[in-house]
């Protein structure tokens, strides 16, 4: 049997309701138990006992309120209805290879999209529920983005964890800057490819791309389930931290990455402490690195692929 407290009556006549249909009322000098049938049972109670019961009731209310606040902060919100924008939906040019589809949008974005072979001709299959990796390159590194990062996430080490789609998004200039534009592009990609699970999108970024992935998560926290940041330097404010608590992070920096580490380490540690299932991997001398599949957090021994497996399949 469990009881539910009705908090509005604590100061006048506190009342507990149980799952079996009875009520417990705290009166001036007694506790009354009212059963679902018309039976009543009265328990005499001293003033001291009543004060104790009221204090316990108030404590229960505080605990329930705290649990409600935590659920609100850590409960992940979904994108809801996607926003259709023609410039992001329609392609100016497309090209296909055996593995990748290249798309040039009218909005000025170019991207490569990988869909696992089993679903390449079945992109409207909503039952597929494919996770999506969105990959952000570093400043002026879009020419190597497909070969370096696209290769990683189409590798069997990742695809064997779970068949996943991969989006290699190229910055319109040498770096990423417009969070609204990027959100619109991803949303219109989801409209086109119904096989992708909009609740299981993971961002990956290196350097300025890592900075931008975190910035985008703060701008639209409903977009990403997780963020993988390698040598990023975005500084998360307290207000932003409250928005991204449900997002899972793998945040990596190296102490000898001068100019970057000094900007990033504090946010990385706060994210690992407060965001759910999050890791801050700090290295002594790894330089300006990107997160790789065989990485291990030197502080806790957490294996990146094991962390990723949990994120993909929870």
Buried (B, 14 or more C-beta within 10 A) or exposed (E): EEBEBBBEEBEEEBBBBBEEEBBBBBEEEBBBBBEEEEEEEEEEBEEEBBEEBBEEBBEBBEEEEEEEEEEEEEEBEEBEEBEEBEBBBEBEEEEEEEBBBBBBBBBBBBBBBBBBEEBBEEBEBEEBBBBBBBBBBBBEBBEEBBEBBBEBBBEEEBBEBBBBBBBBBBBBEEBBEBBEBBBBBBBBBBBBBBBBBBEBBBBBBBBBBBBBBBBBBBBBBBBBBBBBBBBBBBEBEEEBBEBBBBBBBBBBBBBEBEEBBEBBBEBBBBBBEBBEBBBBBBBEEBEBBBBEEEBEBEEEEBBBBEBBBEBBEE
